[in-house]
Each structure stands twice: as C-alpha cells, then as structure tokens.
C-alpha cells in the first residue's frame, strides 16, 4: 500500500495511446462511487492547472514553519 501523495501523473499505454492511470484503494463498506467521483474531480482540476496534493503539501510546510 502506497501512503505517499501522488504529485506526478502516472500513465498506462494501450496500443500506443497514453491513458491517465489512477489507482483507487478499495475496502469493504467504502463508497466506491464517491471515491471514483473524487478521483475524476481531482483529474479534472489537474487539467485546469490545480493540484490538490501540491496545495496540501504547501499548507503542511507552512504549518510546520510557524
């Protein structure tokens, strides 16, 4: 299990076409539709130039410096 925040995009290649690869950790009782929706929203925001993971890391660093 990978506990690191994903900052660099990952891709899988099918027939020469690079497809974004998003790994979703599933556990019994989790809202699968909600997890997929969150992953899709995160991907969409990345396309617009916003990275939630980078923003989160910046906030953590600012808190640690204070």
CORMO-V689318 format. One record per helix or strand of 2 or more residues. SS is the DSSP state (h for helix, s for strand). FROM is the first residue (numbers start at 0). TO is the last residue. If there is no record, write none. Layout:
# CORMO-V689318
ss={SS;SS}
from={FROM;FROM}
to={TO;TO}
This chain:
# CORMO-V689318
ss={s;s;h;h}
from={10;16;31;51}
to={13;19;46;64}
